[in-house]
Amino acid sequence: MTTILKHRKKSRRAPPGSRKLPGICTGSPEKLQVNGEDVSALHVACLYGQLATVQLLVDSKLEWINSRGSRGCRPLHIVLTSKSSATSACLRYLLEHKADVNATDDSGQTPLHLAASEGLLDCVEMLVEAGADVLLKDSIGLMPLDFARIWCHRTVARYLKSCMWQVEKKKEMEERKLAQVLYRDLVDMAEQNKLNEKTREGKMAEWANKKGLPPLKDFSSRTEVTKYHTQCLLPNKSSSNPKHSTGLCKPGHPQQDRKTTTKQPAASSPGPWTIFTGLQPEKPPTEPDLQDSVTLRRDKNSRLLQYTTKWNDKPQPTPKLPLDVLERVLFPRAFPSRIASPQQFKPQNIAEVPHRRRPQGQSTSPWTKVAMHLAEVLEPGHY
């Protein structure tokens, strides 16, 4: 892969041994011969980093600014390989005149790919501010961040990583907003369904009262109840353990005398050392959870996400969102957030955080310090 990238980078260099731009004017032909290839005059001006000539050519013919040259390169691609002191100025001028910042060449590379591979931090920042997509991949699946890492441009890589994080978080917030719309609609539908159920129960009770019948909840079974039905009819008096349930006990059995006793909780076994911040937990979230009312599933044919409700069995399409986003929004209690409360954003010094079942103070083994010191010295930059 490194050999391929080196070949890509060297293929767009200016002609060796000659850094002087040939004479170009507005009346010159659109195509010039450079290394046996036909390129436009604007491409040549960008290759040599001549800002005045670039301005002259763009003003005379604006459509050249996005023209395709050799291997599908645009002027933005060429200007980033000029290695000239005016590279940033030429790039800024092209961007101000609406050059396509996400244009790709035949290998799928954007200007941001080239700027990252060359380590031009100022050009990378300029392209990102102009709207360059930091998540675009070339024909072999590499992003601009991958090029910065391959060519060991650490500053550029850190900047692109930060931009990618911001883009992904912005995308996630937009997805959550779309899911919140569905969530509010489903909550309203669930509340309306509960109201309808109460209305039906009230009408049924009113009808039973007019007919002189007892309420439906007071109806008792006409069948003879045996000892084997006690556990089903009296769930509150039955034990969770079927072997010790009171419904299966005979009168005078020792277990009936034992039902009033309170079982003492077992002593908790010592667990591993844990860290706590000493902050009081906030109130639990009051958002309604739709786990009992809504079911998410994928269609067998289209593999698209759909949802069904307990009041409507017909599958309904969901917005085109990832499954994890829908689950976190629709079922907040079943899928809690990794950061439960804003208090967890409070910074603290780890050395001052109290530990459970561990005394305060310095208790690190000296051999551990020696091992960490050797690892830090022998592997610089790893820790």
C-alpha positions in Angstrom: 0.0 0.0 0.0 2.9 2.4 0.8 4.4 1.8 -2.6 1.0 2.6 -4.3 0.7 5.8 -2.3 4.3 6.9 -3.1 3.6 6.4 -6.8 0.4 8.5 -6.4 2.2 11.3 -4.7 5.1 11.4 -7.2 2.9 11.3 -10.2 1.7 14.9 -9.9 5.0 16.7 -9.3 6.1 19.6 -11.4 8.7 18.7 -14.1 12.1 18.2 -12.5 14.8 20.6 -13.2 12.5 23.4 -14.2 10.4 25.4 -11.7 9.9 28.4 -14.0 6.4 28.7 -15.4 6.2 28.9 -19.2 4.7 32.1 -20.6 0.9 31.9 -20.4 -1.6 34.6 -21.4 -5.3 34.8 -21.8 -5.0 34.1 -25.5 -2.9 31.0 -25.1 -4.5 27.6 -26.0 -6.6 25.8 -23.4 -4.3 22.7 -23.6 -0.6 22.6 -23.0 1.9 19.8 -23.2 3.5 18.9 -19.9 5.5 15.6 -19.8 3.7 14.5 -22.9 0.2 15.0 -21.3 -2.4 17.6 -22.4 -3.4 19.8 -19.4 -5.1 23.1 -19.2 -3.2 26.4 -18.6 -4.9 26.6 -15.2 -3.5 23.2 -14.2 0.0 24.3 -15.1 -0.4 27.6 -13.2 -1.5 25.6 -10.1 1.3 23.1 -10.5 3.9 25.9 -10.4 2.1 27.8 -7.7 1.8 31.1 -9.6 -1.0 33.0 -7.9 -1.1 35.9 -10.3 -1.5 33.6 -13.3 -4.2 31.6 -11.5 -6.1 34.8 -10.9 -5.7 35.9 -14.5 -6.9 32.6 -15.9 -9.9 32.2 -13.5 -11.0 35.8 -14.2 -10.9 35.1 -18.0 -12.5 31.7 -17.9 -14.3 30.7 -14.7 -15.4 27.3 -16.0 -11.7 26.2 -15.9 -11.8 26.2 -12.1 -13.4 22.7 -12.0 -12.0 21.3 -15.3 -10.7 17.7 -15.3 -7.1 17.1 -16.2 -4.8 14.1 -16.3 -6.2 11.2 -14.2 -9.3 13.3 -13.4 -7.4 15.9 -11.4 -9.0 19.2 -10.7 -7.0 22.5 -10.1 -7.6 21.9 -6.4 -5.7 18.6 -6.6 -2.9 20.1 -8.6 -2.3 23.1 -6.3 -1.8 20.9 -3.3 1.1 19.1 -4.9 2.9 22.3 -6.1 5.2 22.5 -3.1 5.2 26.3 -3.5 5.1 29.1 -0.9 1.9 30.3 -2.6 0.1 27.0 -2.2 -2.2 28.3 0.6 -2.9 31.5 -1.3 -3.8 29.7 -4.5 -6.0 27.3 -2.6 -7.8 30.1 -0.8 -8.4 31.9 -4.1 -9.8 28.8 -5.8 -12.1 28.1 -2.8 -13.4 31.6 -2.8 -14.4 31.2 -6.5 -16.5 28.2 -5.7 -14.2 25.3 -6.6 -15.6 21.9 -5.8 -14.0 21.1 -2.5 -15.2 17.4 -2.6 -14.2 16.7 -6.2 -12.6 13.3 -6.7 -10.0 12.2 -9.2 -9.9 8.8 -10.9 -8.6 7.1 -7.7 -11.4 8.6 -5.6 -9.1 11.0 -3.8 -10.4 14.5 -2.8 -8.2 17.6 -2.2 -8.4 16.8 1.5 -6.8 13.4 0.9 -3.9 15.1 -0.8 -3.5 17.8 1.8 -3.5 15.2 4.5 -0.9 13.1 2.7 1.4 16.2 2.2 1.0 17.2 5.9 -0.3 20.7 5.0 -2.2 21.6 8.2 -3.2 25.1 7.1 -4.6 23.7 3.8 -6.4 20.9 5.7 -8.0 23.5 8.0 -9.0 25.6 5.0 -10.6 22.7 3.2 -12.5 21.6 6.3 -13.8 25.1 6.9 -14.9 25.2 3.2 -17.0 22.1 3.7 -14.7 19.2 2.9 -16.1 15.8 4.0 -13.6 14.2 6.4 -15.4 10.9 6.1 -15.1 10.4 2.4 -13.1 7.3 1.2 -11.1 6.8 -1.9 -11.2 3.8 -4.3 -9.3 1.6 -1.8 -11.3 2.6 1.2 -8.9 5.2 2.8 -10.0 8.4 4.5 -7.9 11.6 4.8 -7.1 10.5 8.4 -5.6 7.3 7.1 -3.3 9.2 4.7 -2.1 11.5 7.6 -1.3 8.4 9.7 0.4 6.6 6.9 2.7 9.5 6.2 3.2 10.2 9.9 1.7 13.7 10.0 0.6 13.6 13.6 -0.7 17.1 13.9 -2.8 16.8 10.9 -4.1 13.4 12.1 -5.1 14.8 15.5 -6.9 17.7 13.8 -8.8 15.3 11.4 -9.7 13.0 14.3 -11.2 15.9 16.2 -13.2 16.9 13.1 -14.4 13.4 12.5 -15.6 13.3 16.2 -17.5 16.5 15.7 -19.1 15.3 12.5 -20.2 12.0 14.0 -21.7 13.7 17.0 -23.5 16.2 14.9 -24.9 13.3 12.8 -25.9 11.4 15.9 -27.8 14.5 17.2 -29.6 14.8 14.0 -30.6 11.2 14.1 -31.8 11.5 17.6 -33.9 14.4 16.7 -35.7 12.4 14.0 -36.1 9.5 16.5 -37.5 11.9 19.1 -40.3 12.8 16.7 -41.4 9.2 16.4 -41.0 8.8 20.2 -43.3 11.7 21.0 -45.9 10.4 18.5 -45.8 6.9 20.1 -46.0 8.3 23.6 -49.1 10.3 22.6 -50.6 7.2 21.0 -49.9 5.1 24.2 -51.5 7.7 26.4 -54.6 7.9 24.1 -54.8 4.1 24.2 -54.7 4.1 28.0 -57.5 6.7 28.0 -59.6 4.6 25.7 -59.1 1.6 27.9 -60.3 3.5 30.9 -63.3 4.8 29.0 -64.2 1.3 27.9 -63.8 0.0 31.5 -66.1 2.8 32.8 -68.7 2.0 30.2 -68.6 -1.7 31.0 -69.0 -0.9 34.8 -71.9 1.5 34.0 -73.6 -1.2 31.9 -73.1 -3.9 34.6 -74.5 -1.5 37.2 -77.7 -0.9 35.1 -78.2 -4.6 34.7 -77.7 -5.2 38.4 -74.6 -7.3 37.8 -71.5 -7.1 40.0 -68.4 -5.4 38.6 -66.4 -7.6 36.2 -63.5 -7.6 38.6 -65.6 -9.2 41.3 -66.6 -12.2 39.3 -65.3 -15.5 40.8 -64.8 -18.8 39.0 -67.6 -21.3 39.2 -65.2 -24.3 39.0 -64.0 -26.0 42.1 -60.7 -24.8 43.2 -58.1 -27.5 44.1 -54.8 -27.2 45.8 -53.1 -27.2 42.4 -54.9 -23.9 41.3 -54.0 -22.0 44.4 -50.7 -20.8 43.0 -52.4 -19.4 39.8 -55.4 -17.8 41.6 -53.4 -16.4 44.5 -50.1 -15.2 43.0 -49.5 -12.7 45.9 -49.6 -15.5 48.5 -47.4 -17.9 46.5 -43.7 -18.0 46.8 -41.4 -17.5 43.8 -39.9 -20.9 44.6 -42.3 -23.7 43.6 -40.8 -26.1 46.0 -41.7 -23.9 49.0 -45.0 -22.4 47.8 -47.7 -22.2 50.4 -50.4 -23.4 48.0 -48.9 -26.9 47.9 -48.4 -27.2 51.7 -50.7 -29.3 53.8 -52.2 -27.8 57.0 -49.9 -28.2 59.9 -46.9 -28.5 57.7 -43.8 -26.9 59.2 -43.4 -24.6 56.2 -46.7 -22.8 57.1 -45.2 -21.8 60.4 -42.2 -20.5 58.6 -44.0 -18.1 56.3 -44.1 -15.3 58.8 -40.4 -15.3 59.5 -38.2 -12.9 57.7 -35.2 -14.2 55.9 -32.0 -12.4 56.7 -30.1 -11.2 53.7 -26.8 -13.0 53.0 -23.6 -11.2 53.8 -22.2 -9.7 50.6 -18.9 -11.2 49.5 -16.0 -8.8 49.2 -15.7 -7.6 45.6 -12.9 -6.0 43.7 -11.7 -2.5 44.4 -14.0 0.1 42.8 -13.8 3.9 42.6 -16.6 6.2 43.5 -16.8 10.0 43.0 -18.7 10.9 46.1 -21.4 12.7 44.1 -25.0 12.2 45.1 -27.0 10.5 42.3 -29.6 12.7 40.6 -33.3 11.8 40.3 -34.1 8.9 38.0 -35.3 9.9 34.6 -39.1 10.3 34.3 -39.3 9.7 30.5 -41.8 7.0 29.7 -40.4 3.8 28.4 -42.2 2.1 25.4 -40.7 -1.3 25.8 -44.0 -2.9 26.8 -45.9 -1.1 24.0 -43.6 -1.0 21.0 -41.7 -3.8 19.3 -38.9 -3.2 16.7 -38.2 -5.7 14.0 -36.8 -6.0 10.5 -38.8 -6.9 7.4 -37.7 -10.3 6.1 -37.7 -9.1 2.4 -36.5 -5.5 2.5 -34.5 -5.8 5.8 -35.9 -2.4 6.7 -36.8 -1.5 10.3 -40.4 -1.6 11.3 -42.4 -1.2 14.5 -45.6 -2.7 15.9 -47.6 -1.6 18.9 -49.9 -3.5 21.2 -52.9 -1.5 19.9 -51.9 -1.9 16.3 -50.4 -5.2 15.0 -49.8 -3.8 11.5 -46.0 -3.1 10.9 -45.2 0.5 10.4 -42.0 1.8 8.8 -39.5 3.7 11.0 -37.3 6.6 9.9 -34.1 5.5 8.2 -32.0 5.4 11.3 -29.7 2.9 12.9 -31.2 0.3 15.3 -29.1 1.4 18.3 -30.3 5.0 17.9 -34.0 4.0 17.9 -33.5 1.7 20.8 -31.8 4.3 23.0 -34.6 6.9 22.2 -37.7 4.6 22.4 -36.5 2.5 25.3 -34.5 4.9 27.6 -34.7 2.7 30.7 -33.7 -0.6 28.9 -30.8 1.2 27.1 -29.6 3.8 29.5 -27.0 6.4 28.4 -23.4 5.8 29.2 -23.3 9.1 31.0 -26.3 9.0 33.3 -26.3 12.6 34.6 -24.6 15.9 34.0 -22.7 15.5 37.3 -20.5 12.9 35.7 -19.0 15.7 33.5 -17.4 17.2 36.6 -13.6 16.8 36.4 -11.7 15.3 39.3 -8.2 14.4 40.1 -7.9 10.6 40.1 -5.3 10.7 42.9 -7.8 12.4 45.2 -10.8 10.1 44.5 -11.6 8.0 47.5 -11.6 4.2 47.1 -13.8 1.6 48.7 -12.2 -1.1 50.9 -8.9 0.6 50.3 -7.0 3.0 52.6 -6.1 6.5 51.4 -2.5 7.2 50.7 0.4 6.0 48.6 0.1 2.2 48.3 1.6 1.4 44.9 4.3 -1.2 44.9 7.7 0.1 44.0 8.1 -2.8 41.5 5.1 -1.5 39.7 6.6 2.0 39.5 9.8 0.5 38.1 7.9 -1.5 35.4 5.9 1.6 34.4 9.0 3.7 34.3 10.8 1.2 32.0 7.8 0.9 29.7 7.6 4.7 29.4 11.4 5.0 28.7 11.7 2.1 26.3 8.5 2.9 24.4 8.4 6.7 24.1 5.1 8.1 23.1 3.2 4.9 23.9 1.9 6.1 27.3 
